[in-house]
Amino acid sequence: MTGVLIAMAAFVFSHVAIARTTLKPAIVARIGARGYLAIYSVVSIALLSWVIISLRSAERAVLWSPPLWSHAFAALATAAAFVLIGVGVAAPNPLSVSIRQSGFDPDRPGAVGFVRHPLIWGLALWGLAHTPANGDWPSLVLFAGSAAFGAIGAPLVERRRRRALGEAAWRRMTAGRGALDQNALLGAGAGLVLWAAFLLAHPLLFGVDPLAVLRAGAL
């Protein structure tokens, strides 16, 4: 249990330390925005992997028995989460955490006009999707913690970006109407493909076969 808490604390601290200090501007100034995003992504994936590995080997304490609906909910909600994550990766978005900062047209914001922080909300939804179906401690640390981290993080990112851009520029960049443009459709499609791949690889990666659980619940 201690290992999960330490890994989760390292994951959260890495994001807070980068976002709330001069570390990010220093890295961007030295290697550019793309280089920073590459390092940021690698560090995030490595720390999240540490959390998952710690979780798999941790001693469990059952908190509740997962209801039958929780597994179908997890499957459907994670599909929506991967769609949001795919859109967040594909769509240019200077208003939030994004792989692509340039190329954003405020008059044609695409999916960003519907969901300003798709990547953050996708990760939060991923955590929320898994919470009812994992009624044990320390699974609650990872899944409910991820949902809370996203729910808290989205408003904080919005305030920082709004302050950095200035009120007039912010209003100009957020005035466009959302649309399902090419980036949104490509991102959503890629997200669904990745979701299907994770469903198939889930037993190998995490030791649980969600498709088998769904089939058993349907009988």
C-alpha positions as CSV (number, residue, x, y, z in Angstrom):
1,M,0.0,0.0,0.0
2,T,2.8,2.4,0.9
3,G,4.4,1.7,-2.5
4,V,1.2,2.8,-4.3
5,L,0.9,6.0,-2.3
6,I,4.6,6.9,-3.0
7,A,4.2,6.2,-6.7
8,M,0.9,8.2,-6.9
9,A,2.5,11.1,-4.9
10,A,5.5,11.1,-7.3
11,F,3.1,11.2,-10.3
12,V,1.1,14.1,-8.9
13,F,4.2,16.0,-7.6
14,S,5.9,15.8,-11.0
15,H,2.9,17.5,-12.7
16,V,2.6,20.1,-10.0
17,A,6.3,20.8,-9.8
18,I,6.5,21.3,-13.6
19,A,3.4,23.4,-13.9
20,R,3.9,25.6,-10.8
21,T,7.6,26.4,-11.0
22,T,10.0,27.9,-13.5
23,L,11.1,24.4,-14.6
24,K,8.8,24.3,-17.6
25,P,9.8,27.7,-19.1
26,A,13.5,26.7,-18.6
27,I,13.1,23.4,-20.4
28,V,11.0,25.0,-23.2
29,A,13.6,27.8,-23.6
30,R,16.4,25.2,-23.9
31,I,14.9,22.4,-26.1
32,G,11.6,23.9,-27.4
33,A,8.0,23.1,-26.8
34,R,8.1,19.8,-28.8
35,G,11.1,18.6,-26.9
36,Y,9.4,19.6,-23.6
37,L,6.2,17.7,-24.5
38,A,8.3,14.6,-25.4
39,I,10.1,14.6,-22.1
40,Y,6.8,15.4,-20.2
41,S,5.0,12.5,-21.9
42,V,7.8,10.0,-21.2
43,V,8.0,11.0,-17.6
44,S,4.2,10.8,-17.2
45,I,4.1,7.4,-18.8
46,A,7.0,6.1,-16.7
47,L,5.4,7.4,-13.4
48,L,2.0,6.0,-14.3
49,S,3.6,2.6,-15.1
50,W,5.2,2.7,-11.7
51,V,1.8,3.4,-10.1
52,I,0.2,0.5,-12.0
53,I,3.0,-2.0,-11.2
54,S,2.8,-1.0,-7.5
55,L,-0.9,-1.5,-7.6
56,R,-0.7,-5.0,-9.1
57,S,1.6,-6.2,-6.3
58,A,-0.1,-4.3,-3.4
59,E,-2.1,-6.1,-0.7
60,R,-5.9,-5.5,-1.2
61,A,-8.6,-4.4,1.3
62,V,-12.1,-4.8,-0.1
63,L,-14.3,-1.7,0.4
64,W,-17.3,-2.8,-1.6
65,S,-18.5,-5.5,-4.0
66,P,-18.6,-4.0,-7.5
67,P,-22.2,-3.9,-8.8
68,L,-23.1,-5.7,-12.0
69,W,-23.6,-2.4,-14.0
70,S,-20.1,-1.2,-13.0
71,H,-18.3,-3.3,-15.7
72,A,-20.5,-2.2,-18.6
73,F,-20.2,1.3,-17.3
74,A,-16.4,1.0,-17.2
75,A,-16.3,-0.3,-20.8
76,L,-18.5,2.5,-22.2
77,A,-17.0,5.3,-20.1
78,T,-13.5,4.3,-21.1
79,A,-14.5,4.4,-24.7
80,A,-15.6,8.0,-24.2
81,A,-12.4,8.7,-22.3
82,F,-10.2,7.4,-25.1
83,V,-12.2,9.5,-27.6
84,L,-11.5,12.6,-25.5
85,I,-7.8,11.7,-25.2
86,G,-7.6,11.1,-29.0
87,V,-9.2,14.4,-29.7
88,G,-6.9,16.1,-27.2
89,V,-3.9,14.7,-28.9
90,A,-5.1,15.5,-32.5
91,A,-6.6,18.9,-32.1
92,P,-4.4,22.0,-31.9
93,N,-5.2,23.6,-28.5
94,P,-3.3,26.5,-26.9
95,L,-6.0,26.8,-24.2
96,S,-5.1,23.6,-22.4
97,V,-2.6,20.7,-22.1
98,S,-2.0,19.6,-25.7
99,I,0.5,18.0,-28.0
100,R,-0.3,20.6,-30.6
101,Q,-0.2,24.2,-29.6
102,S,0.1,25.9,-33.0
103,G,-2.4,25.8,-35.9
104,F,-5.4,26.8,-33.7
105,D,-8.0,28.9,-35.4
106,P,-10.3,30.6,-32.9
107,D,-13.0,31.1,-35.5
108,R,-12.9,27.3,-36.2
109,P,-11.9,25.7,-32.9
110,G,-13.2,22.2,-33.9
111,A,-13.8,20.0,-30.9
112,V,-12.1,22.4,-28.6
113,G,-15.2,24.6,-29.0
114,F,-17.2,21.8,-27.3
115,V,-14.6,20.6,-24.7
116,R,-11.8,23.0,-23.9
117,H,-9.7,20.5,-22.0
118,P,-10.3,17.1,-23.8
119,L,-7.1,15.5,-22.7
120,I,-7.5,16.4,-19.0
121,W,-11.2,15.4,-19.0
122,G,-10.4,12.2,-20.8
123,L,-7.9,11.1,-18.2
124,A,-10.4,12.1,-15.4
125,L,-13.1,10.1,-17.1
126,W,-10.8,7.1,-17.3
127,G,-10.4,7.2,-13.6
128,L,-14.1,7.7,-12.9
129,A,-14.9,4.8,-15.3
130,H,-12.8,2.3,-13.3
131,T,-13.8,3.5,-9.7
132,P,-17.2,1.6,-9.3
133,A,-15.8,-1.7,-10.7
134,N,-12.7,-1.7,-8.4
135,G,-14.0,-1.7,-4.9
136,D,-10.8,-2.1,-3.1
137,W,-8.0,-0.2,-1.5
138,P,-5.6,0.8,-3.0
139,S,-7.3,0.7,-6.4
140,L,-9.3,3.7,-5.1
141,V,-6.0,5.6,-4.8
142,L,-5.4,5.3,-8.6
143,F,-8.8,5.5,-10.1
144,A,-10.6,8.0,-7.8
145,G,-7.4,9.9,-7.4
146,S,-7.0,10.2,-11.2
147,A,-10.6,11.4,-11.5
148,A,-10.1,14.0,-8.7
149,F,-6.8,15.1,-10.2
150,G,-8.4,15.8,-13.6
151,A,-11.4,17.6,-12.0
152,I,-9.1,19.8,-10.0
153,G,-6.5,20.2,-12.7
154,A,-8.8,21.5,-15.5
155,P,-9.9,24.7,-13.7
156,L,-6.4,25.3,-12.6
157,V,-5.0,25.0,-16.1
158,E,-7.8,27.2,-17.4
159,R,-7.0,30.0,-14.9
160,R,-3.3,29.8,-15.8
161,R,-3.9,30.0,-19.5
162,R,-6.4,32.7,-19.2
163,R,-4.1,34.8,-17.0
164,A,-1.2,34.2,-19.5
165,L,-3.2,35.2,-22.5
166,G,-5.0,38.1,-21.0
167,E,-8.8,38.6,-20.8
168,A,-9.3,40.1,-24.3
169,A,-7.2,37.4,-26.0
170,W,-8.9,34.7,-24.0
171,R,-12.4,35.8,-25.0
172,R,-11.3,36.1,-28.6
173,M,-9.9,32.6,-28.6
174,T,-12.9,31.0,-26.9
175,A,-15.6,32.7,-28.9
176,G,-15.8,30.3,-31.8
177,R,-18.4,27.6,-32.1
178,G,-17.4,23.9,-31.8
179,A,-17.5,21.6,-34.8
180,L,-16.6,18.0,-35.6
181,D,-13.8,18.8,-38.0
182,Q,-11.2,16.5,-39.5
183,N,-8.9,16.7,-36.4
184,A,-11.9,15.8,-34.1
185,L,-12.9,12.8,-36.3
186,L,-9.3,11.5,-36.7
187,G,-8.7,11.9,-33.0
188,A,-12.0,10.2,-32.1
189,G,-11.3,7.3,-34.5
190,A,-7.7,6.8,-33.1
191,G,-9.1,6.9,-29.6
192,L,-11.6,4.1,-30.3
193,V,-8.9,2.0,-32.0
194,L,-6.7,2.5,-28.9
195,W,-9.6,1.7,-26.6
196,A,-10.2,-1.6,-28.5
197,A,-6.5,-2.5,-28.3
198,F,-6.5,-1.9,-24.6
199,L,-9.5,-4.1,-24.1
200,L,-7.8,-6.9,-25.9
201,A,-4.4,-6.3,-24.1
202,H,-6.0,-5.7,-20.7
203,P,-5.6,-9.3,-19.3
204,L,-1.9,-9.2,-20.2
205,L,-1.2,-5.7,-18.9
206,F,-3.4,-5.6,-15.8
207,G,-4.4,-9.2,-15.1
208,V,-8.2,-8.7,-15.6
209,D,-10.1,-9.6,-18.7
210,P,-13.0,-7.0,-19.0
211,L,-14.6,-8.8,-21.9
212,A,-14.8,-12.1,-19.9
213,V,-16.3,-10.2,-17.0
214,L,-18.9,-8.6,-19.3
215,R,-19.7,-12.0,-20.9
216,A,-20.1,-13.6,-17.4
217,G,-22.4,-10.8,-16.3
218,A,-24.6,-11.2,-19.3
219,L,-25.2,-14.8,-18.6
